[in-house]
């Protein structure tokens, strides 16, 4: 679990400077999750397009818009396949 968290942290840190490296970190983290049958953390799932299953770097391969008046949500557009999906932000 600790290793996964570290990988996510490094991926986020590197996503702007080195997208390829960030991609490797995320894929590695996902593989660890699958190997040990751990539920994939939310931080990882948001990096993948739901349609083409590709890694999308936030603000680089995807457009993120905050929308919704009553329901707070973010709209993520995948630049690779054009798929738009919504993430509803659950208030804490
Ligand atoms: Zn896509």
PDB file of the backbone (N, CA, C, O) and the ligand in Angstrom, with CONECT records:
HET     ZN  A 101       1
ATOM      1  N   UNK A   1       0.831  -1.205   0.000  1.00  0.00           N
ATOM      2  CA  UNK A   1       0.000   0.000   0.000  1.00  0.00           C
ATOM      3  C   UNK A   1       0.870   1.262   0.000  1.00  0.00           C
ATOM      4  O   UNK A   1       0.612   2.219  -0.730  1.00  0.00           O
ATOM      5  N   UNK A   2       1.900   1.230   0.837  1.00  0.00           N
ATOM      6  CA  UNK A   2       2.815   2.378   0.927  1.00  0.00           C
ATOM      7  C   UNK A   2       3.492   2.655  -0.413  1.00  0.00           C
ATOM      8  O   UNK A   2       3.670   3.800  -0.827  1.00  0.00           O
ATOM      9  N   UNK A   3       3.860   1.561  -1.068  1.00  0.00           N
ATOM     10  CA  UNK A   3       4.541   1.699  -2.355  1.00  0.00           C
ATOM     11  C   UNK A   3       3.618   2.315  -3.393  1.00  0.00           C
ATOM     12  O   UNK A   3       4.043   3.128  -4.214  1.00  0.00           O
ATOM     13  N   UNK A   4       2.367   1.926  -3.349  1.00  0.00           N
ATOM     14  CA  UNK A   4       1.382   2.469  -4.284  1.00  0.00           C
ATOM     15  C   UNK A   4       1.235   3.973  -4.065  1.00  0.00           C
ATOM     16  O   UNK A   4       1.231   4.761  -5.012  1.00  0.00           O
ATOM     17  N   UNK A   5       1.115   4.343  -2.813  1.00  0.00           N
ATOM     18  CA  UNK A   5       0.968   5.764  -2.484  1.00  0.00           C
ATOM     19  C   UNK A   5       2.163   6.579  -2.959  1.00  0.00           C
ATOM     20  O   UNK A   5       2.018   7.697  -3.453  1.00  0.00           O
ATOM     21  N   UNK A   6       3.341   5.999  -2.799  1.00  0.00           N
ATOM     22  CA  UNK A   6       4.564   6.673  -3.254  1.00  0.00           C
ATOM     23  C   UNK A   6       4.569   6.844  -4.766  1.00  0.00           C
ATOM     24  O   UNK A   6       4.928   7.899  -5.290  1.00  0.00           O
ATOM     25  N   UNK A   7       4.164   5.783  -5.456  1.00  0.00           N
ATOM     26  CA  UNK A   7       4.124   5.825  -6.918  1.00  0.00           C
ATOM     27  C   UNK A   7       3.155   6.896  -7.416  1.00  0.00           C
ATOM     28  O   UNK A   7       3.438   7.613  -8.375  1.00  0.00           O
ATOM     29  N   UNK A   8       2.018   6.986  -6.750  1.00  0.00           N
ATOM     30  CA  UNK A   8       1.025   8.002  -7.132  1.00  0.00           C
ATOM     31  C   UNK A   8       1.611   9.395  -6.907  1.00  0.00           C
ATOM     32  O   UNK A   8       1.470  10.290  -7.740  1.00  0.00           O
ATOM     33  N   UNK A   9       2.264   9.552  -5.768  1.00  0.00           N
ATOM     34  CA  UNK A   9       2.850  10.849  -5.415  1.00  0.00           C
ATOM     35  C   UNK A   9       3.887  11.279  -6.454  1.00  0.00           C
ATOM     36  O   UNK A   9       3.900  12.429  -6.893  1.00  0.00           O
ATOM     37  N   UNK A  10       4.747  10.350  -6.835  1.00  0.00           N
ATOM     38  CA  UNK A  10       5.771  10.664  -7.831  1.00  0.00           C
ATOM     39  C   UNK A  10       5.162  10.937  -9.201  1.00  0.00           C
ATOM     40  O   UNK A  10       5.622  11.801  -9.948  1.00  0.00           O
ATOM     41  N   UNK A  11       4.120  10.181  -9.507  1.00  0.00           N
ATOM     42  CA  UNK A  11       3.459  10.375 -10.803  1.00  0.00           C
ATOM     43  C   UNK A  11       2.870  11.780 -10.896  1.00  0.00           C
ATOM     44  O   UNK A  11       3.009  12.456 -11.915  1.00  0.00           O
ATOM     45  N   UNK A  12       2.212  12.208  -9.823  1.00  0.00           N
ATOM     46  CA  UNK A  12       1.601  13.540  -9.820  1.00  0.00           C
ATOM     47  C   UNK A  12       2.689  14.619  -9.898  1.00  0.00           C
ATOM     48  O   UNK A  12       2.521  15.637 -10.570  1.00  0.00           O
ATOM     49  N   UNK A  13       3.782  14.384  -9.216  1.00  0.00           N
ATOM     50  CA  UNK A  13       4.882  15.351  -9.231  1.00  0.00           C
ATOM     51  C   UNK A  13       5.519  15.473 -10.611  1.00  0.00           C
ATOM     52  O   UNK A  13       5.976  16.547 -11.003  1.00  0.00           O
ATOM     53  N   UNK A  14       5.544  14.371 -11.333  1.00  0.00           N
ATOM     54  CA  UNK A  14       6.237  14.351 -12.618  1.00  0.00           C
ATOM     55  C   UNK A  14       5.346  14.557 -13.824  1.00  0.00           C
ATOM     56  O   UNK A  14       5.825  14.649 -14.954  1.00  0.00           O
ATOM     57  N   UNK A  15       4.051  14.629 -13.580  1.00  0.00           N
ATOM     58  CA  UNK A  15       3.129  14.637 -14.714  1.00  0.00           C
ATOM     59  C   UNK A  15       3.351  15.820 -15.667  1.00  0.00           C
ATOM     60  O   UNK A  15       3.154  15.690 -16.875  1.00  0.00           O
ATOM     61  N   UNK A  16       3.752  16.948 -15.135  1.00  0.00           N
ATOM     62  CA  UNK A  16       3.957  18.123 -15.987  1.00  0.00           C
ATOM     63  C   UNK A  16       5.320  18.133 -16.656  1.00  0.00           C
ATOM     64  O   UNK A  16       5.454  18.557 -17.804  1.00  0.00           O
ATOM     65  N   UNK A  17       6.334  17.665 -15.934  1.00  0.00           N
ATOM     66  CA  UNK A  17       7.681  17.698 -16.490  1.00  0.00           C
ATOM     67  C   UNK A  17       7.981  16.470 -17.344  1.00  0.00           C
ATOM     68  O   UNK A  17       8.648  16.568 -18.374  1.00  0.00           O
ATOM     69  N   UNK A  18       7.490  15.328 -16.915  1.00  0.00           N
ATOM     70  CA  UNK A  18       7.789  14.103 -17.638  1.00  0.00           C
ATOM     71  C   UNK A  18       6.563  13.190 -17.647  1.00  0.00           C
ATOM     72  O   UNK A  18       6.384  12.356 -16.760  1.00  0.00           O
ATOM     73  N   UNK A  19       5.738  13.363 -18.654  1.00  0.00           N
ATOM     74  CA  UNK A  19       4.489  12.604 -18.738  1.00  0.00           C
ATOM     75  C   UNK A  19       4.740  11.107 -18.876  1.00  0.00           C
ATOM     76  O   UNK A  19       4.014  10.288 -18.311  1.00  0.00           O
ATOM     77  N   UNK A  20       5.776  10.761 -19.635  1.00  0.00           N
ATOM     78  CA  UNK A  20       6.087   9.346 -19.854  1.00  0.00           C
ATOM     79  C   UNK A  20       6.435   8.645 -18.553  1.00  0.00           C
ATOM     80  O   UNK A  20       6.007   7.520 -18.296  1.00  0.00           O
ATOM     81  N   UNK A  21       7.219   9.333 -17.742  1.00  0.00           N
ATOM     82  CA  UNK A  21       7.639   8.783 -16.455  1.00  0.00           C
ATOM     83  C   UNK A  21       6.430   8.634 -15.532  1.00  0.00           C
ATOM     84  O   UNK A  21       6.281   7.627 -14.840  1.00  0.00           O
ATOM     85  N   UNK A  22       5.585   9.637 -15.536  1.00  0.00           N
ATOM     86  CA  UNK A  22       4.377   9.608 -14.715  1.00  0.00           C
ATOM     87  C   UNK A  22       3.492   8.439 -15.116  1.00  0.00           C
ATOM     88  O   UNK A  22       2.902   7.764 -14.272  1.00  0.00           O
ATOM     89  N   UNK A  23       3.411   8.216 -16.419  1.00  0.00           N
ATOM     90  CA  UNK A  23       2.628   7.123 -16.962  1.00  0.00           C
ATOM     91  C   UNK A  23       3.135   5.779 -16.439  1.00  0.00           C
ATOM     92  O   UNK A  23       2.357   4.904 -16.059  1.00  0.00           O
ATOM     93  N   UNK A  24       4.460   5.642 -16.432  1.00  0.00           N
ATOM     94  CA  UNK A  24       5.065   4.404 -15.947  1.00  0.00           C
ATOM     95  C   UNK A  24       4.749   4.182 -14.469  1.00  0.00           C
ATOM     96  O   UNK A  24       4.454   3.066 -14.042  1.00  0.00           O
ATOM     97  N   UNK A  25       4.816   5.249 -13.711  1.00  0.00           N
ATOM     98  CA  UNK A  25       4.520   5.148 -12.275  1.00  0.00           C
ATOM     99  C   UNK A  25       3.087   4.702 -12.046  1.00  0.00           C
ATOM    100  O   UNK A  25       2.818   3.828 -11.222  1.00  0.00           O
ATOM    101  N   UNK A  26       2.174   5.312 -12.783  1.00  0.00           N
ATOM    102  CA  UNK A  26       0.751   5.000 -12.624  1.00  0.00           C
ATOM    103  C   UNK A  26       0.459   3.562 -13.029  1.00  0.00           C
ATOM    104  O   UNK A  26      -0.278   2.848 -12.350  1.00  0.00           O
ATOM    105  N   UNK A  27       1.051   3.148 -14.149  1.00  0.00           N
ATOM    106  CA  UNK A  27       0.827   1.780 -14.617  1.00  0.00           C
ATOM    107  C   UNK A  27       1.400   0.777 -13.615  1.00  0.00           C
ATOM    108  O   UNK A  27       0.796  -0.263 -13.357  1.00  0.00           O
ATOM    109  N   UNK A  28       2.547   1.090 -13.064  1.00  0.00           N
ATOM    110  CA  UNK A  28       3.169   0.219 -12.073  1.00  0.00           C
ATOM    111  C   UNK A  28       2.278   0.106 -10.828  1.00  0.00           C
ATOM    112  O   UNK A  28       2.073  -0.978 -10.282  1.00  0.00           O
ATOM    113  N   UNK A  29       1.761   1.251 -10.403  1.00  0.00           N
ATOM    114  CA  UNK A  29       0.887   1.268  -9.235  1.00  0.00           C
ATOM    115  C   UNK A  29      -0.363   0.436  -9.484  1.00  0.00           C
ATOM    116  O   UNK A  29      -0.829  -0.295  -8.610  1.00  0.00           O
ATOM    117  N   UNK A  30      -0.897   0.565 -10.703  1.00  0.00           N
ATOM    118  CA  UNK A  30      -2.097  -0.187 -11.041  1.00  0.00           C
ATOM    119  C   UNK A  30      -1.811  -1.691 -11.081  1.00  0.00           C
ATOM    120  O   UNK A  30      -2.634  -2.504 -10.658  1.00  0.00           O
ATOM    121  N   UNK A  31      -0.632  -2.044 -11.598  1.00  0.00           N
ATOM    122  CA  UNK A  31      -0.254  -3.452 -11.658  1.00  0.00           C
ATOM    123  C   UNK A  31      -0.107  -4.059 -10.270  1.00  0.00           C
ATOM    124  O   UNK A  31      -0.483  -5.209 -10.041  1.00  0.00           O
ATOM    125  N   UNK A  32       0.439  -3.284  -9.356  1.00  0.00           N
ATOM    126  CA  UNK A  32       0.582  -3.763  -7.972  1.00  0.00           C
ATOM    127  C   UNK A  32      -0.807  -4.020  -7.380  1.00  0.00           C
ATOM    128  O   UNK A  32      -1.038  -5.031  -6.716  1.00  0.00           O
ATOM    129  N   UNK A  33      -1.702  -3.104  -7.630  1.00  0.00           N
ATOM    130  CA  UNK A  33      -3.086  -3.240  -7.141  1.00  0.00           C
ATOM    131  C   UNK A  33      -3.714  -4.527  -7.654  1.00  0.00           C
ATOM    132  O   UNK A  33      -4.370  -5.255  -6.908  1.00  0.00           O
ATOM    133  N   UNK A  34      -3.506  -4.795  -8.934  1.00  0.00           N
ATOM    134  CA  UNK A  34      -4.117  -5.970  -9.542  1.00  0.00           C
ATOM    135  C   UNK A  34      -3.476  -7.252  -9.022  1.00  0.00           C
ATOM    136  O   UNK A  34      -4.145  -8.263  -8.810  1.00  0.00           O
ATOM    137  N   UNK A  35      -2.167  -7.182  -8.823  1.00  0.00           N
ATOM    138  CA  UNK A  35      -1.421  -8.346  -8.346  1.00  0.00           C
ATOM    139  C   UNK A  35      -1.886  -8.763  -6.952  1.00  0.00           C
ATOM    140  O   UNK A  35      -2.088  -9.946  -6.677  1.00  0.00           O
ATOM    141  N   UNK A  36      -2.050  -7.777  -6.089  1.00  0.00           N
ATOM    142  CA  UNK A  36      -2.421  -8.082  -4.710  1.00  0.00           C
ATOM    143  C   UNK A  36      -3.921  -7.945  -4.466  1.00  0.00           C
ATOM    144  O   UNK A  36      -4.393  -7.996  -3.330  1.00  0.00           O
ATOM    145  N   UNK A  37      -4.656  -7.771  -5.562  1.00  0.00           N
ATOM    146  CA  UNK A  37      -6.111  -7.636  -5.486  1.00  0.00           C
ATOM    147  C   UNK A  37      -6.559  -6.539  -4.514  1.00  0.00           C
ATOM    148  O   UNK A  37      -7.486  -6.708  -3.722  1.00  0.00           O
ATOM    149  N   UNK A  38      -5.869  -5.428  -4.614  1.00  0.00           N
ATOM    150  CA  UNK A  38      -6.233  -4.273  -3.797  1.00  0.00           C
ATOM    151  C   UNK A  38      -7.134  -3.391  -4.658  1.00  0.00           C
ATOM    152  O   UNK A  38      -6.937  -3.286  -5.869  1.00  0.00           O
ATOM    153  N   UNK A  39      -8.090  -2.782  -4.048  1.00  0.00           N
ATOM    154  CA  UNK A  39      -8.964  -1.864  -4.769  1.00  0.00           C
ATOM    155  C   UNK A  39      -8.114  -0.694  -5.279  1.00  0.00           C
ATOM    156  O   UNK A  39      -7.365  -0.080  -4.520  1.00  0.00           O
ATOM    157  N   UNK A  40      -8.240  -0.402  -6.557  1.00  0.00           N
ATOM    158  CA  UNK A  40      -7.435   0.665  -7.151  1.00  0.00           C
ATOM    159  C   UNK A  40      -7.853   2.010  -6.556  1.00  0.00           C
ATOM    160  O   UNK A  40      -9.025   2.382  -6.613  1.00  0.00           O
ATOM    161  N   UNK A  41      -6.893   2.732  -5.987  1.00  0.00           N
ATOM    162  CA  UNK A  41      -7.234   4.014  -5.369  1.00  0.00           C
ATOM    163  C   UNK A  41      -7.841   4.998  -6.361  1.00  0.00           C
ATOM    164  O   UNK A  41      -7.527   4.990  -7.551  1.00  0.00           O
ATOM    165  N   UNK A  42      -8.707   5.833  -5.841  1.00  0.00           N
ATOM    166  CA  UNK A  42      -9.394   6.838  -6.639  1.00  0.00           C
ATOM    167  C   UNK A  42      -8.415   7.726  -7.399  1.00  0.00           C
ATOM    168  O   UNK A  42      -8.686   8.149  -8.523  1.00  0.00           O
ATOM    169  N   UNK A  43      -7.293   7.996  -6.780  1.00  0.00           N
ATOM    170  CA  UNK A  43      -6.267   8.843  -7.394  1.00  0.00           C
ATOM    171  C   UNK A  43      -5.753   8.248  -8.698  1.00  0.00           C
ATOM    172  O   UNK A  43      -5.314   8.973  -9.591  1.00  0.00           O
ATOM    173  N   UNK A  44      -5.812   6.933  -8.799  1.00  0.00           N
ATOM    174  CA  UNK A  44      -5.340   6.289 -10.025  1.00  0.00           C
ATOM    175  C   UNK A  44      -6.437   6.256 -11.070  1.00  0.00           C
ATOM    176  O   UNK A  44      -6.188   6.522 -12.246  1.00  0.00           O
ATOM    177  N   UNK A  45      -7.645   5.932 -10.649  1.00  0.00           N
ATOM    178  CA  UNK A  45      -8.736   5.795 -11.625  1.00  0.00           C
ATOM    179  C   UNK A  45      -9.000   7.089 -12.380  1.00  0.00           C
ATOM    180  O   UNK A  45      -9.390   7.058 -13.547  1.00  0.00           O
ATOM    181  N   UNK A  46      -8.791   8.223 -11.725  1.00  0.00           N
ATOM    182  CA  UNK A  46      -9.034   9.489 -12.414  1.00  0.00           C
ATOM    183  C   UNK A  46      -7.998   9.766 -13.511  1.00  0.00           C
ATOM    184  O   UNK A  46      -8.193  10.656 -14.339  1.00  0.00           O
ATOM    185  N   UNK A  47      -6.916   9.014 -13.517  1.00  0.00           N
ATOM    186  CA  UNK A  47      -5.892   9.191 -14.546  1.00  0.00           C
ATOM    187  C   UNK A  47      -6.183   8.381 -15.805  1.00  0.00           C
ATOM    188  O   UNK A  47      -5.475   8.508 -16.804  1.00  0.00           O
ATOM    189  N   UNK A  48      -7.214   7.557 -15.759  1.00  0.00           N
ATOM    190  CA  UNK A  48      -7.516   6.733 -16.909  1.00  0.00           C
ATOM    191  C   UNK A  48      -8.854   7.097 -17.521  1.00  0.00           C
ATOM    192  O   UNK A  48      -9.844   7.320 -16.824  1.00  0.00           O
ATOM    193  N   UNK A  49      -8.856   7.151 -18.844  1.00  0.00           N
ATOM    194  CA  UNK A  49     -10.101   7.417 -19.557  1.00  0.00           C
ATOM    195  C   UNK A  49     -10.978   6.182 -19.447  1.00  0.00           C
ATOM    196  O   UNK A  49     -10.505   5.052 -19.563  1.00  0.00           O
ATOM    197  N   UNK A  50     -12.265   6.418 -19.222  1.00  0.00           N
ATOM    198  CA  UNK A  50     -13.180   5.282 -19.055  1.00  0.00           C
ATOM    199  C   UNK A  50     -13.461   4.586 -20.367  1.00  0.00           C
ATOM    200  O   UNK A  50     -13.825   3.410 -20.379  1.00  0.00           O
ATOM    201  N   UNK A  51     -13.299   5.286 -21.466  1.00  0.00           N
ATOM    202  CA  UNK A  51     -13.631   4.696 -22.755  1.00  0.00           C
ATOM    203  C   UNK A  51     -12.437   3.993 -23.404  1.00  0.00           C
ATOM    204  O   UNK A  51     -12.512   2.807 -23.724  1.00  0.00           O
ATOM    205  N   UNK A  52     -11.347   4.720 -23.594  1.00  0.00           N
ATOM    206  CA  UNK A  52     -10.224   4.118 -24.313  1.00  0.00           C
ATOM    207  C   UNK A  52      -9.197   3.491 -23.380  1.00  0.00           C
ATOM    208  O   UNK A  52      -8.206   2.918 -23.833  1.00  0.00           O
ATOM    209  N   UNK A  53      -9.438   3.601 -22.069  1.00  0.00           N
ATOM    210  CA  UNK A  53      -8.579   3.000 -21.037  1.00  0.00           C
ATOM    211  C   UNK A  53      -7.131   3.508 -21.092  1.00  0.00           C
ATOM    212  O   UNK A  53      -6.214   2.868 -20.578  1.00  0.00           O
ATOM    213  N   UNK A  54      -6.954   4.645 -21.713  1.00  0.00           N
ATOM    214  CA  UNK A  54      -5.616   5.192 -21.825  1.00  0.00           C
ATOM    215  C   UNK A  54      -5.298   6.081 -20.629  1.00  0.00           C
ATOM    216  O   UNK A  54      -6.188   6.642 -19.989  1.00  0.00           O
ATOM    217  N   UNK A  55      -4.038   6.189 -20.357  1.00  0.00           N
ATOM    218  CA  UNK A  55      -3.610   7.108 -19.313  1.00  0.00           C
ATOM    219  C   UNK A  55      -3.756   8.514 -19.857  1.00  0.00           C
ATOM    220  O   UNK A  55      -3.251   8.822 -20.937  1.00  0.00           O
ATOM    221  N   UNK A  56      -4.441   9.365 -19.121  1.00  0.00           N
ATOM    222  CA  UNK A  56      -4.548  10.745 -19.549  1.00  0.00           C
ATOM    223  C   UNK A  56      -3.992  11.638 -18.458  1.00  0.00           C
ATOM    224  O   UNK A  56      -4.454  11.626 -17.317  1.00  0.00           O
ATOM    225  N   UNK A  57      -2.998  12.405 -18.834  1.00  0.00           N
ATOM    226  CA  UNK A  57      -2.383  13.310 -17.879  1.00  0.00           C
ATOM    227  C   UNK A  57      -3.293  14.521 -17.692  1.00  0.00           C
ATOM    228  O   UNK A  57      -3.683  15.154 -18.674  1.00  0.00           O
ATOM    229  N   UNK A  58      -3.633  14.848 -16.465  1.00  0.00           N
ATOM    230  CA  UNK A  58      -4.517  15.992 -16.243  1.00  0.00           C
ATOM    231  C   UNK A  58      -3.942  17.264 -16.838  1.00  0.00           C
ATOM    232  O   UNK A  58      -2.756  17.555 -16.678  1.00  0.00           O
ATOM    233  N   UNK A  59      -4.770  18.005 -17.512  1.00  0.00           N
ATOM    234  CA  UNK A  59      -4.429  19.284 -18.143  1.00  0.00           C
ATOM    235  C   UNK A  59      -3.499  19.128 -19.349  1.00  0.00           C
ATOM    236  O   UNK A  59      -3.220  20.115 -20.029  1.00  0.00           O
ATOM    237  N   UNK A  60      -3.023  17.938 -19.627  1.00  0.00           N
ATOM    238  CA  UNK A  60      -2.158  17.740 -20.789  1.00  0.00           C
ATOM    239  C   UNK A  60      -2.907  16.934 -21.844  1.00  0.00           C
ATOM    240  O   UNK A  60      -3.095  17.392 -22.971  1.00  0.00           O
ATOM    241  N   UNK A  61      -3.331  15.734 -21.468  1.00  0.00           N
ATOM    242  CA  UNK A  61      -4.105  14.913 -22.393  1.00  0.00           C
ATOM    243  C   UNK A  61      -5.604  15.054 -22.157  1.00  0.00           C
ATOM    244  O   UNK A  61      -6.416  14.453 -22.860  1.00  0.00           O
ATOM    245  N   UNK A  62      -5.953  15.845 -21.171  1.00  0.00           N
ATOM    246  CA  UNK A  62      -7.372  15.983 -20.868  1.00  0.00           C
ATOM    247  C   UNK A  62      -7.712  17.407 -20.490  1.00  0.00           C
ATOM    248  O   UNK A  62      -6.865  18.184 -20.050  1.00  0.00           O
ATOM    249  N   UNK A  63      -8.977  17.722 -20.676  1.00  0.00           N
ATOM    250  CA  UNK A  63      -9.461  19.034 -20.274  1.00  0.00           C
ATOM    251  C   UNK A  63     -10.321  18.825 -19.048  1.00  0.00           C
ATOM    252  O   UNK A  63     -11.175  17.938 -19.033  1.00  0.00           O
ATOM    253  N   UNK A  64     -10.114  19.609 -18.041  1.00  0.00           N
ATOM    254  CA  UNK A  64     -10.907  19.461 -16.836  1.00  0.00           C
ATOM    255  C   UNK A  64     -11.718  20.731 -16.616  1.00  0.00           C
ATOM    256  O   UNK A  64     -11.177  21.833 -16.519  1.00  0.00           O
ATOM    257  N   UNK A  65     -13.032  20.542 -16.539  1.00  0.00           N
ATOM    258  CA  UNK A  65     -13.926  21.672 -16.314  1.00  0.00           C
ATOM    259  C   UNK A  65     -14.736  21.408 -15.057  1.00  0.00           C
ATOM    260  O   UNK A  65     -15.204  20.296 -14.815  1.00  0.00           O
ATOM    261  N   UNK A  66     -14.883  22.429 -14.287  1.00  0.00           N
ATOM    262  CA  UNK A  66     -15.716  22.274 -13.107  1.00  0.00           C
ATOM    263  C   UNK A  66     -17.101  22.797 -13.456  1.00  0.00           C
ATOM    264  O   UNK A  66     -17.262  23.949 -13.860  1.00  0.00           O
ATOM    265  N   UNK A  67     -18.075  21.953 -13.298  1.00  0.00           N
ATOM    266  CA  UNK A  67     -19.426  22.333 -13.685  1.00  0.00           C
ATOM    267  C   UNK A  67     -20.475  21.875 -12.708  1.00  0.00           C
ATOM    268  O   UNK A  67     -20.176  21.308 -11.657  1.00  0.00           O
ATOM    269  N   UNK A  68     -21.697  22.131 -13.072  1.00  0.00           N
ATOM    270  CA  UNK A  68     -22.803  21.722 -12.227  1.00  0.00           C
ATOM    271  C   UNK A  68     -23.126  22.779 -11.204  1.00  0.00           C
ATOM    272  O   UNK A  68     -22.240  23.303 -10.529  1.00  0.00           O
ATOM    273  N   UNK A  69     -24.398  23.086 -11.093  1.00  0.00           N
ATOM    274  CA  UNK A  69     -24.794  24.107 -10.135  1.00  0.00           C
ATOM    275  C   UNK A  69     -25.186  23.483  -8.808  1.00  0.00           C
ATOM    276  O   UNK A  69     -24.741  23.907  -7.741  1.00  0.00           O
ATOM    277  N   UNK A  70     -26.047  22.447  -8.903  1.00  0.00           N
ATOM    278  CA  UNK A  70     -26.496  21.815  -7.666  1.00  0.00           C
ATOM    279  C   UNK A  70     -25.593  20.648  -7.283  1.00  0.00           C
ATOM    280  O   UNK A  70     -25.206  20.476  -6.127  1.00  0.00           O
ATOM    281  N   UNK A  71     -25.277  19.859  -8.298  1.00  0.00           N
ATOM    282  CA  UNK A  71     -24.365  18.743  -8.040  1.00  0.00           C
ATOM    283  C   UNK A  71     -22.973  19.194  -8.456  1.00  0.00           C
ATOM    284  O   UNK A  71     -22.752  19.553  -9.613  1.00  0.00           O
ATOM    285  N   UNK A  72     -22.062  19.175  -7.543  1.00  0.00           N
ATOM    286  CA  UNK A  72     -20.700  19.569  -7.858  1.00  0.00           C
ATOM    287  C   UNK A  72     -20.002  18.423  -8.588  1.00  0.00           C
ATOM    288  O   UNK A  72     -19.900  17.304  -8.085  1.00  0.00           O
ATOM    289  N   UNK A  73     -19.532  18.739  -9.778  1.00  0.00           N
ATOM    290  CA  UNK A  73     -18.863  17.702 -10.537  1.00  0.00           C
ATOM    291  C   UNK A  73     -17.762  18.292 -11.399  1.00  0.00           C
ATOM    292  O   UNK A  73     -17.747  19.489 -11.685  1.00  0.00           O
ATOM    293  N   UNK A  74     -16.852  17.439 -11.803  1.00  0.00           N
ATOM    294  CA  UNK A  74     -15.830  17.862 -12.751  1.00  0.00           C
ATOM    295  C   UNK A  74     -16.051  17.107 -14.048  1.00  0.00           C
ATOM    296  O   UNK A  74     -16.373  15.919 -14.050  1.00  0.00           O
ATOM    297  N   UNK A  75     -15.874  17.814 -15.143  1.00  0.00           N
ATOM    298  CA  UNK A  75     -16.054  17.200 -16.446  1.00  0.00           C
ATOM    299  C   UNK A  75     -14.675  16.996 -17.047  1.00  0.00           C
ATOM    300  O   UNK A  75     -13.925  17.952 -17.244  1.00  0.00           O
ATOM    301  N   UNK A  76     -14.351  15.763 -17.332  1.00  0.00           N
ATOM    302  CA  UNK A  76     -13.040  15.455 -17.874  1.00  0.00           C
ATOM    303  C   UNK A  76     -13.188  15.023 -19.326  1.00  0.00           C
ATOM    304  O   UNK A  76     -13.909  14.074 -19.632  1.00  0.00           O
ATOM    305  N   UNK A  77     -12.508  15.719 -20.202  1.00  0.00           N
ATOM    306  CA  UNK A  77     -12.541  15.373 -21.617  1.00  0.00           C
ATOM    307  C   UNK A  77     -11.227  14.713 -21.998  1.00  0.00           C
ATOM    308  O   UNK A  77     -10.151  15.267 -21.771  1.00  0.00           O
ATOM    309  N   UNK A  78     -11.321  13.538 -22.574  1.00  0.00           N
ATOM    310  CA  UNK A  78     -10.135  12.816 -23.008  1.00  0.00           C
ATOM    311  C   UNK A  78      -9.716  13.345 -24.377  1.00  0.00           C
ATOM    312  O   UNK A  78     -10.511  13.335 -25.317  1.00  0.00           O
ATOM    313  N   UNK A  79      -8.491  13.797 -24.490  1.00  0.00           N
ATOM    314  CA  UNK A  79      -8.009  14.331 -25.759  1.00  0.00           C
ATOM    315  C   UNK A  79      -7.673  13.236 -26.762  1.00  0.00           C
ATOM    316  O   UNK A  79      -7.477  13.513 -27.945  1.00  0.00           O
ATOM    317  N   UNK A  80      -7.609  12.014 -26.299  1.00  0.00           N
ATOM    318  CA  UNK A  80      -7.233  10.918 -27.176  1.00  0.00           C
ATOM    319  C   UNK A  80      -8.426  10.363 -27.950  1.00  0.00           C
ATOM    320  O   UNK A  80      -8.316  10.071 -29.141  1.00  0.00           O
ATOM    321  N   UNK A  81      -9.553  10.219 -27.280  1.00  0.00           N
ATOM    322  CA  UNK A  81     -10.734   9.685 -27.969  1.00  0.00           C
ATOM    323  C   UNK A  81     -11.910  10.651 -27.940  1.00  0.00           C
ATOM    324  O   UNK A  81     -12.933  10.396 -28.575  1.00  0.00           O
ATOM    325  N   UNK A  82     -11.780  11.739 -27.224  1.00  0.00           N
ATOM    326  CA  UNK A  82     -12.840  12.738 -27.181  1.00  0.00           C
ATOM    327  C   UNK A  82     -13.974  12.423 -26.226  1.00  0.00           C
ATOM    328  O   UNK A  82     -14.973  13.140 -26.171  1.00  0.00           O
ATOM    329  N   UNK A  83     -13.812  11.355 -25.482  1.00  0.00           N
ATOM    330  CA  UNK A  83     -14.856  10.944 -24.547  1.00  0.00           C
ATOM    331  C   UNK A  83     -14.931  11.915 -23.361  1.00  0.00           C
ATOM    332  O   UNK A  83     -13.913  12.316 -22.797  1.00  0.00           O
ATOM    333  N   UNK A  84     -16.154  12.273 -23.004  1.00  0.00           N
ATOM    334  CA  UNK A  84     -16.344  13.172 -21.863  1.00  0.00           C
ATOM    335  C   UNK A  84     -16.974  12.375 -20.737  1.00  0.00           C
ATOM    336  O   UNK A  84     -17.969  11.680 -20.947  1.00  0.00           O
ATOM    337  N   UNK A  85     -16.423  12.466 -19.583  1.00  0.00           N
ATOM    338  CA  UNK A  85     -17.072  11.814 -18.451  1.00  0.00           C
ATOM    339  C   UNK A  85     -17.050  12.712 -17.234  1.00  0.00           C
ATOM    340  O   UNK A  85     -16.218  13.610 -17.097  1.00  0.00           O
ATOM    341  N   UNK A  86     -17.986  12.438 -16.370  1.00  0.00           N
ATOM    342  CA  UNK A  86     -18.172  13.276 -15.204  1.00  0.00           C
ATOM    343  C   UNK A  86     -17.715  12.573 -13.948  1.00  0.00           C
ATOM    344  O   UNK A  86     -17.854  11.361 -13.782  1.00  0.00           O
ATOM    345  N   UNK A  87     -17.172  13.378 -13.087  1.00  0.00           N
ATOM    346  CA  UNK A  87     -16.827  12.873 -11.762  1.00  0.00           C
ATOM    347  C   UNK A  87     -17.585  13.736 -10.778  1.00  0.00           C
ATOM    348  O   UNK A  87     -17.416  14.955 -10.740  1.00  0.00           O
ATOM    349  N   UNK A  88     -18.405  13.104  -9.999  1.00  0.00           N
ATOM    350  CA  UNK A  88     -19.149  13.866  -9.025  1.00  0.00           C
ATOM    351  C   UNK A  88     -18.325  13.974  -7.746  1.00  0.00           C
ATOM    352  O   UNK A  88     -17.820  12.989  -7.208  1.00  0.00           O
ATOM    353  N   UNK A  89     -18.216  15.209  -7.291  1.00  0.00           N
ATOM    354  CA  UNK A  89     -17.460  15.443  -6.076  1.00  0.00           C
ATOM    355  C   UNK A  89     -18.413  15.272  -4.892  1.00  0.00           C
ATOM    356  O   UNK A  89     -19.404  15.987  -4.745  1.00  0.00           O
ATOM    357  N   UNK A  90     -18.073  14.309  -4.074  1.00  0.00           N
ATOM    358  CA  UNK A  90     -18.905  14.061  -2.896  1.00  0.00           C
ATOM    359  C   UNK A  90     -18.449  15.002  -1.783  1.00  0.00           C
ATOM    360  O   UNK A  90     -17.291  14.960  -1.366  1.00  0.00           O
ATOM    361  N   UNK A  91     -19.349  15.842  -1.307  1.00  0.00           N
ATOM    362  CA  UNK A  91     -18.952  16.768  -0.255  1.00  0.00           C
ATOM    363  C   UNK A  91     -18.592  16.011   1.028  1.00  0.00           C
ATOM    364  O   UNK A  91     -19.236  15.032   1.404  1.00  0.00           O
ATOM    365  N   UNK A  92     -17.559  16.495   1.665  1.00  0.00           N
ATOM    366  CA  UNK A  92     -17.093  15.819   2.883  1.00  0.00           C
ATOM    367  C   UNK A  92     -17.809  16.377   4.100  1.00  0.00           C
ATOM    368  O   UNK A  92     -17.554  15.937   5.222  1.00  0.00           O
TER     369      UNK A  92
HETATM  370 ZN    ZN A 101     -10.192   8.275 -24.043  1.00  0.00          ZN
END
